[in-house]
């Protein structure tokens, strides 16, 4: 596990790990409630900025997001993103995102 700092521990959970192949995976889970009366709603959107500049240089990065819009038959699909810091991760409500840096 890697050390990190965060400015929002109320609505987000974050975990960063370095794998044995020296790649890094950062998980961000959004559980922000849209309103106190929300029951089984979509959650509140969050945009997270990941400063990965202290983790080294990476040549590729992928973003995998799982949320209410994820295809139930085929599952989530990773998309390529720029490995440059900061990395913006948009979660449109309840969900989790995995950023893999190689």
N, C-alpha and C positions, 0 to 999 in steps of 0.2 A: 504494500500500500504506500501511496505517496502522500506527503503532507500537502495541505492546501488551506486556503482561507476562503471564507464565503461571507457575503453581506446579507444573505437571506436564509436563515435556518427555520423560519416559520412555515414556509410553503414549499421548500425544495429540499431534497436530499441529494448529496453529491458524494461520489466515491471515485477515487483515481488510483489506478494500479499500473505498475510497470511489469510487463511479462518477461519471461526468460529470454525471449528473442529481442528484447530491448524496445518493443513497441509499447505504447501507452494507451490505455482505455480509460475514458472518463465517462461515468454514468451520471446523468442528471434526471431525477424523478420529480415531477410536478404534481403536488396534491393540493394546490390552492383552490379553495372553495369559492364559487362565484358569489354566493350570498348565504347568509345564515339559514334561510329557509330552503336552500337547494337540497333536493333529495334525488339522487341518481341523475344529476344534471351533468353538463359537460365539463365543469370546472372552470377556473379562471386562467386565461392565457398568461404566459410568462416568456420573456426573452432573456436568455442567459448569455453573458459574455465570458468566454473562457480565455484567460491569459495563460497560454502554454509556453511562453517565451523562455522560461527557466528550465524547461524539460529537455532541451536539446533541439537539434535540427531534424526535421522529418521531410521525406520526399512525397508521401501520400497521406491522405486522410479520408475517412469514410464516416458518414453519419447514418445511423440506423434509429428510426423513431417508431415506437409502438404506442398507439393511442386508439381512441374510439373509431378512427377512420381506417385503421389497418385492415387489409383484406383478410377475411376469416379463412378463406380457402387457400390462398397462396402465402399468407404471412407477410411480414415486413420486408422491404427491399432497401438495401443500403445504397446511398448515393455518394458519389465522390464530392469532396469539398476541398477548398484550398487549405493546406496545412499551416498557413501563416497565422500568427497570433495578432489580435484576438479572434477567436472563432465564435460566431454568433449562432446560438441554438434557440430556435423558436418552438415552444410547446404551446399548442392552441387550446389547451385544457389539460385534464388529467392525462398523464402519459409519462413515458420514460424515453430518454434518448441516450444512445451510446456513440461516443466519438472515439474512433480508433486511429491513432497516429503511428505511422511506420516510417 
